[in-house]
Amino acid sequence: MSDQLKLISQIENMIYVIRGQRVMLDSDLARLYGVENKLLKRAVRRNLSRFPEDFMFELNNQEVTNLRYQFGTSSLEHGGTRYAPMVFTENGVAMLSSVLNSEQAVQVNIAIMRIFTKLRSFLLLENDLKQRMDKLEVGSNHLFKIVFERLDDLDEKITPVLPGKRSKIGIKKG
């Protein structure tokens, strides 16, 4: 596997869904960009106007706790991070390349953008398939309704007429 494919595979595993958005953690991005996490955070804080809430947000205490349980990271008592992680949406990752201006940051950023684009195309394909399945379901429901109506009509035509007050044996139609 080429280095580029390894990087892409590694990045795919670093994308999480938090608050209904696909995001990447600051620590993962720092590792990919080859910088210390505190330097990445410092660069972001110095350029906070470039990172509105839909580009980057900090996790709340519950989300941090959930991450610790999910990934088995250490607690504060055992050397874990003291500050809430920043998470970056696709737009936030794109903006990071303007804040971290190294060749590695540019190359990693290109790979990340390709992955987000691929994820978006998968989502569009999934939505298209769902719409097609919904249309198929509506069409088949309509077809079954017609078939059952025709069967009921045939049943009425072939049912013998009973003499007098005699009733048909079986379930009564309502």
C-alpha positions, 0 to 999 in steps of 0.5 A: 500500500502506498504512503498516500493510501495509508494516510487516507486510511488513517485519516478515515479512522479519525473522522467522528460524528459529534453533535450530528457533524463529521469532525476531527479531533485537535490531537489527531490533526496535530499528529497528522500535521506534525505539530504539538497539540498545544501549538495547533490550539495556540494557532487557532486561538490566535486566529479565532475569528477564522473559526466560527462555531460551524468550523470548530467547537470545544467539547463539553464535559459530557462529550469529553467523558464519552470520548474517554470511555469510547477510546479508553483514554486516561483521566486527569488523575492519570495524565490525561488532557486538562483541556476540552478538545477542539473539534474541527468540521470540514470547513474548520480543517480547510481553515487550519491550512491557512493557520498552519502554513507548512508543506506537511500541513498542505499535503495532509489537508489535501488528503483530508479534503478528498476524504470529506468529499468521498464521504459526501458522495457516499451520503448522496449515493445513500440518499439516492438509493433511499429515494429509489427504494421509497419509490419502489415501495410505493409502486409495489404497494399500489400494485398489491392493492390492485391485485387484492382488489381484483382477487376480491372481485373474482371471489365475489363472482365465483362465490355461489349464491346461497338459498334463503337465509342460509349464510356463508361459512367462514369469516364475515366481510365487514 
